[in-house]
Amino acid sequence: MNGICTLANDYVYDQLIALLNSIEAIYGQRMPVCIYPYDENTAKIAAELAHRSHVKLYDHQDSIQKWDKFVKDIWDKHPTAQKHWQSIGANKYHRVGTHRRYCAFDAPFDRFVYMDADILLMSPLDHIFTQLNHNNWVVYDFQFKDLSHVYSISSTKLKELFTPERLQTEIFCSGFYGSKKDMFSEQQREILLNYLHQGEGEVLYDMAPDQTILNYMVMRLGILSYNFAYTLPANKATGCSVTSLHFENRDQILYDKGNRLTYLHYIGLASKLFSRVCTGENIDFPYRDVFLHYRYLHTPEEKPKFTTKPKPYDPSPSLGTRILKRLGFAKQ
């Protein structure tokens, strides 16, 4: 059985609703969806799912605990991660809940597409599922342009483990990928832990914990992967990130130079931004109207009505403010 997976808690409720509605806009309620809990804060989500019989909140505690333990075992042996996290005021384990997306390798789907809650689906996923007939890992992103958010580029072991070509072509964003059940057996996990504890852990980038581990697992085990962004002709490949400002909106579907996007990822925008907008605060950000369309797809009467001039979500300081900061008269 095919399905779509995501990771959420009540903190990202508005984004989750937009994602679920975008999936329904494509598939109706024919596509099953599984939500993995980032933490125990899921009361609002659970109440919402009473109206969505095709969406389930994952509650297999043995699976959740297995992956929690696995990633903690990794970071417990990392040479610098926990010291780094605690120095910036984080906990012993940084964003450990993000790893719970790995539960998709246990259940409930034989083949799945995982997507972060800050994503909107723009197209059917036939091309992803079809490619899974030939590869065990399928992605569609341009993360290969930025190695520094996947691995620790200062690690001397990195180029010993992976060739420059592999580091250029095989890395991926952990926000969207297609894969299959039972990809990582207990034996494989133990092998990976052994490698990491013998010194390979230094290649991991601790500020993107789930992304770096997932890339390491796929690449270290030699899992065949396929990236549409890397393999499609330049005139056919589309972007996916909210940082690309040239997408064309046609009836709330985005196009990149005439090609329909597979998904839009609001990567880098804080969850609280979406919550503030949904409570009526007039803050502008790229493709805000598209987000609001899907967030209120079934309840358009609840969509915020803005009457003031929108504030930019990341306003650049004025020249005068920059001068005052330089002189020490303004807060940083």
Secondary structure by P-SEA (a helix, b strand, c coil): cccccccccccaaaaaaaaaaaaaacccccbbbbbbbcccccaaaaaaaccccccccccaaaaaaaaaaaaaaaaaacccaaaaaaaaccccccccccccccccccccccbbbbbcccccccccaaaaaaaaacccbbbbcccccccccccccccccccccccccccccccccccbbbbbcccccaaaaaaaaaaaaacccccccccaaaaaaaaaaaaaaccbbbbcccccccccccccccccccccccccccccccccccbbbcccccaaaaaaaaacccccccaaaaaaaaacccccccccccccccccccccccaaaaaaaaaccccc
